[in-house]
Amino acid sequence: MKHACTIATLMATINTIFFVTLIEALFLIFALPFAIIYWRKLYAKKRAERTQNGTVVAFFHPYCNAGGGGERVLWAAINAIQTKYANVHIAVYTGDLEADPEQILKRAEKAFNIKLKPNIQFVYLHRRKWVEADMYPYFTLLGQSLGSVWLGFEALDSLQPDIYIDTMGYAFTYPLFKYIGGCKVGSYTHYPTISTDMLKHVYRRVVSHNNRRIIARNPFLSAGKIFYYKLFALLYGWTGRCADTVMVNSSWTEDHINSIWKCPLRTHRIYPPCDVEHLTKLPLLKDEDKRDSIRIVSVGQFRPEKGHPLMLRAMYNLRSIVKEEVWEKIRLVLIGSCRNAEDEGRVKDMQDLAKHLALDENVEFKLNIPYPELVSELQQGTIGLHAMWNEHFGIGVVECMAAGLLMIAHASGGPRADIIETQTSSQTGFLADEAEEYAEVIKHIINMNPQDKNTIRNAARASVNRFSGAQFEKEFLRAIEPFFRQKQE
């Protein structure tokens, strides 16, 4: 009797699940298309009634006041449009509620030396928390992506643009703005949300910041994560293909985007703008003119993937392989911006780690410094350091090279594919992987004779013109030009 009741309960549960699934399927088949048609008509009506004149171009950049490389791309792109299309109305969707428009534009000028016209509309979004990783302890990629759709709805409801350009990589918003908003969609992708390298890490069960130890050590959890990643990649590929023009920042990113989005004919590799015009004109100081110190400079936001702990471990290893009098001259200068309290907490953790490794007297942290001070630090530096694994491009790497620093970057991603040449006859910098290797390369550079140093510096400076701001603006305008041509027609 008990067995029969259990079977009956199980069958009732299965029937309920089947019924719910059937209802959901019917909704997707019949109700969703009608909802899309309704929303599209609604937003078309709102667009016709909007107060803005002419073509409206909206940039989706919820962290526009962060001060990193992605923000440099945003402001350089806006500056390019302002210069060529004077009558276009430009808006920026932002979640920086605490900063008013004047503060945002002043910070852009201070951080990047980009002077913008003030007639930019800032559309403030209140749902930004839904795209932040700490909201999703599990299934973070999917959670953030669906959260971006919710944030995108708020953006679209606030302003209905003619042209929508995402400069942060929120691909799941593209179908929303294309099929419901009726916009032309442009994408500038700095880093693919998911890549084949991430899948390889899970396959090999490698512990990393996006593959927890508990998952890496369990074959069943690893298999489940592989299935999840593959399913997510399919969704990511479909949403990415909704973009009318796709821009990527490096050949590394281009390879991954082409493998997932599969739209190479409308994909353009456009290197991000770097301030090489100014930095390459700085006079190269001799070692004896640099405050009698060996300054190792790192430029990059204080984010978990940037590899700051690796730099500190490299310094720890360096101390044991150089003479004490040399060590006393060495200073690691970590320069970067903090987006929020979490980034500030990471800086505190790095300061604690430096003390734990007895490096605190040889490490300096410089946060959110103005552009002139950044230039001064680059000019006083001897070595540039970058430690992010699979860095998508590396604006900081380029700018260190342009300023005349001898650059050491991680042997992966954009720095290896696009920026640094290690062949002896045309060497422009150095690549390393582990902390011990970084330490050995630093020691090698310190012991190099001045003539060999200058040969690499000059070759590096000559190689960075292809990453200039002028080149970026030219290529960016070429990629989005069809949008404006279609509007005129």
N, C-alpha and C positions, 0 to 999 in steps of 0.2 A: 504493500500500500504506500509506504514511505517512498519507495523507488518510483512508483507511478506518479506521485505528487511532484517529485524532483524533475521528472521528464516533462510533466505538464508545465511546470514553472519555467523550465529551460525553453520549451517551445513557445511559451507566451512572450518570453524575453526576445527570442529570435524574431517572432512576428512583429513585435513592437519596433525593433531595430529596422526590420525590412520596411515597415510602414513609414517610419520617419525618413529613411533613406529615399523612399519613393516620393514622398512629399517634397523633399529637398531637390530631387532631380527634376520633378515637374515644375518647381519654382524657377530653377535655372533655365529650363527649356522655354517656359512660357512667360513667366512674370518678369524675369530680368531684362529681356529685350524691350519690353514695354517701359520698364523703369528707365532704361538707358535713353530711349526715344524721348520720354518725358523730360528727363534731366537735360538732354541736349537742347531741346526746344526752350526750356526754362533759361539756360545759360546764354543761348543765342539772343533771347529777348533782353536779358540783362546787359549783354554786350552792346546791343543797339541803343540801350538807354543810358549807357555810362557817360560820365561827364568829360572824360579824357578825349582830346581830339587826335585824329590821325592814327597811325599804327602804334599799338601798345606792345612793347617787348617786356616780358616779366622774367626775371632771373629767380630761380628757386635756390636759395642759399640760407637755410635756417640759422647758420652760425657765421653770418657775414662779418661780425666784429671780432672774430677769433684771432686774426693777425698771422695766419700761417700761409703756406704756399698756395693752398686752394683759394684763399681770399685774394692773393695777388692775381691769380687768373681771373677771378670775378671782376675786380676793379679795372684790370687791363682790358678785359672784354668790353666793359661798359664804356671806358674811355675811347676805345676804337669806334664803337657805335656812335657815341656823342660827336666824334670828330667827323665821321663820314655822313651820318644821317641826322642832320640838325633838327629836323621836325619830328623825329620819333620820340614818343613818350616812354621813358624807362622806369620800371618799377622793380623793387627787390622784395621778395618774400623773406622775412626774417623773424626769428624767434628771440632776438636780443631785446627783450622788453625793457631792460633797464637803461638802454642807450638811446638817446634821441638822434635824429638824422644828422645834426651838426656834429655830435660826438663821433658818430660812425665815420663820417667823411674826413674828419680831422685825424682820426686814427689811421685811416687808409693812407693819408698823405704822410703822416709821421712814420709809419712802418714801411711803406713801399715807395715813397717819393713820387706818388701818383696824384696829380692835382685834377680833381673832377669838378664838373659843373654842378651847381647845387640843385638843379631842377630834377632830382631823382625822387620818386615816390617810394616810401618805405611802407610796406604792408605788414603790420605786426601780427604774428601768429601766436596763439596761446596754447597750442597742443604740442609744442616741441618735445615735451617729455616723452611722448610716445615713440620717438625715434632714438631714444637714448638706451644704451646697452643694459644699464642697471635695472631697467623695467622688465627685462626678460632673462632671468637666471638660466632658463632652459630654452632651447630653440630660438636662440638670440637672433640669428640672421632672418628667420621667418618673421619673428615678432617685430623687429625693427622695420622690415620691408612692409608688412601690413600696417604698421604704425605710420609709415610715410604716406600711405594712401589716405589714412584718416587726417593727417596733417595737410595733405594735398587738397582734400575736400574743403577744408577751412580756407586754404589759399584761393582756390577757384571760386568759392562762394563770395570771398571778399573782393576779388578783382578778376575779370574775365579778359585775358590778354588775347592778342592776335597771334603772337609768337611766344612760345614758352621755352626757356632754356634752363636746363638743370646743370648746375656747375658743382654739384656735390656727389652725384652718383646714385640718386634715388630713382632707380629705373622703374620701380613699381608705380610711380606716379605718371608714367608716360601714357598708358592706355586711358587713364582718367582725363588728362588734358587733351588727348587726341580724339577719343571717341565720344566723350561727354562734353568736354569744353570746346571742341571744334577748333583746336589750335594747331598750328604747325609746331612740331616738337624738335628741339635741338638738345643734344647731350654732350657734355664735356666730362669724360670719365677719367679720374685720376687713378683709380684702383678698382678692379673688378670686385664686386661683393663676394663672389665665390670664384675660385680659380682651380685649375688642375693641380697646382702645387698644394693647395689645401687638401684636396682629395688624396694626394700622394702621402701627405703627413698622416692621414687617418689610416690609409692602407698599410703603411709601415709602422703604425702605432707609435708615432713620435710625439712626445709631450711638447706642447707649445702653448702660446697665449690663447689660441682658438681650438686647442685639443687637450682637454683636461687629463690629468694623470689617471683618474679612475676609469675614464673611457679608453685611454691608450693601453691600459693593462688588461682590459677585458675584451676578449675576442667577440663576444655576443653584442656588447655595447658598440664596439667598433663597427661591426657589420650593420647594426641599426643606423649608426651615424652616416655610413657610406650611402645607405639607401636614402636617408634624409637629404644628404648633400646632392645626390643625383636628381632627386625629385625637385629640390629647390633650384638646381641648375636649369632644369627644363622650364620652370616658371620664369626664372631670371632671363633666359634666352628669349622667351616670347615677349616679355615686357620690353626688353632692350630693342627688339626688332620694330617696336612701335615708333621709335625715333625716326624722323625724316632725314636728319643728318647726325652722324656720330663722330665726335672728336675724341681722340685719346692722346695721352701725354707722353707716351714712349713706345718703343717697339715691343717692350715686354708686355705692357698693357694691351697693345694692339693684338699681339698673338693670342692672349687669353680671351679678349673680347671677340675676336674673329672665331675662335673655337667654340664659344658658347652662344653668341648672338647670331653668328652666321650671316652677316650682311656686309662683306668686305667692300663691295662696290660703293657703298655710301659711308665708309669709315675713313676718316682722315687723321693721320698722325700729325699733331700740332704740338710741338714742344712748348712747355709753359714759359712765360716771360721771365727772364732773369736780368738783373741790373748789370749786365756786362759792359754796357757803353761807358758807364761811370767808373766801374771798378777796374777795368783794364787800363784806365788812364792814371791810376794811382802810381806814384813812384815806388819802385821796389826798394825797401830799406835793407841795409846790410845787417847781418846778425848782431854786430857790435852796437848798432843804433837802436836796438829793441829792448831798452831798459835792462840790459844785461840779464835777460831771461829767455827761456824757450817756451813760448806760449802755444799750446795746442788748442785750437778753437773748434768747437762744435756748434752748428746752427741748426735748430730744429725744434718744433713744438714738443712740450713735455707730455707725450702720449706714451702708452705702454709699449707700442710696437716699435718705438724709435731706438730702442737698444741702449739706453743710458747705463743700465747696470753692466753691460758688456764693456763699455768704455772705462768704467771704474775698475773692473777686474783687469783690464789691459794695463791700467796705471799701476795696479797692485803688482802685476807681473813685471812691469818695467822697472820698478824700484829695485828688484833683486838682480837685475842684469846691467845696471849702469852704475858708475861710480857715485859716491855720496855727494861730491861737489857738483856733479852734473844734475843729480836728482834735486838738489836745492834750488836749481834755476828753473826747473820744469813747473809749469802751471797748466792745468786743464781748465779751460774757460767754456762753460756750458751756457750757451745763449739760446733763449727760446721764449715763446709766448705761452701763457696759461689761459685756457678757455673758461675754466670754471674751478670750483672748489676741489673737484677730484684731481685736476691737474696740479693744483697747489699742494694737495696731499702727496702726490707722486714726487714733487720736488723735495718735500720734507723727508720722504722715504729715502731719496737719493742722498740727501745731506746726512741722514743717519747712517746709511751704508758707507759713505765716505769716511765718517768718523770711526765706524767699526773696522774699516780697513786701514785706519791710521793715515788717511789721505787728505784730511780736512784742510791742512795747511797748503796743499798743492792743488786744490780744486776750488774754483770760483763759480757761483751761479749768478747769472745776469738775466733777469726776467723782464719781458716787455720793454726793452730799452728802445730809445728813439733811433731813427735811421743814422744820424751822424755818429752816434756812439758805436753802432754796429760797424760802420765803415772804419772807424778808428781801431776797433778791436781786430778787424780783418787785416788792416795794414800792419799792426803790431805783431800779428801772429806769424809763426814759422810753419806750423803743420796744421792741416785741416783734418778733422776726424768725423766719420759718419759710420754708424754701426747697425742700421736697420736692415734686417733680413728681407729680401725682396722689396726694397724701396721701389715704388712705382716709377719715380723719375729721380729726383734729388736736386731741387733748386739750391739748397744749401751747399751741395757738392760743387755745382757750377760756379756759384758766387765766390766760394773759397778759392777755386782755381783762378777765376778772373782777377781776384785781388792779389794773387801771387803766392798763395799758400801751397805747400806740397801736400796733396790730398791723399788720404787713406780712406777708402770706402769699403763696405761689405761686398764680397765677391758674388753678388747676385743682383737680380732685378735691373732697373734702369742704369745705375752706375756702371755695371759691367757691360750691359748691352749697348748703351748709347754714349756714355760720357767719358769713361777713363780707358785709355790705351796703355797697355803694359809692355808692349814690344820695345826692346831696347832702342831701336833706331828711331822710334817715334813716341817715346814714353811721355804720358801726360800726368801720371799719378800712380798710385799703388792700390792693390786690392788685398783684403785679408778676410779671415773667417772666424777663427777662435781667438780668445783673449791673448793666448801666448803668441800667436802669429802677429796680432796687432802690436804687441810689445816689441817683438823682434824688428818689425818694419820701422817703428818709431826710433829704435836704437840705431838702425841702419841710416835713417835720414839724418839723425843728429851727427853721425860720424862721417857723412858725405863731405867731399870737398866743395867749396863754394861754386866752382865752375860747373860741376855736375848738377848741383841744385838749380842754378840759373838756367841751364839747358832745359830741364824739366819744366821749370816755371814758365819760361818763354813759350815752350811748345803747348803747355796747358792754356795759356792766355790766347794763343793764336787759334786754338780749337773751339773756343766758346762763342764765337760770333753767331753761330747758327742757333744759339739759344737766346738771342736778344729780344727785347720788348718789341722792337720794330718788326722783326721777323714774325713774332707771334701775332701781332695785329694784322699783318698782311695775310697770313694763312687763315686766321679766324674769320676775317671779313670775306675771304674767298669761300669758306665753307658755308656761311649763312647767307651769302648773296642771293641764292635762289628764293629764299623766303621773301625778300623785299621785291624781287623781280615779279614774283607771283602776285604780290599785293598791288603793284603798279598796274599789272595787266588786268 
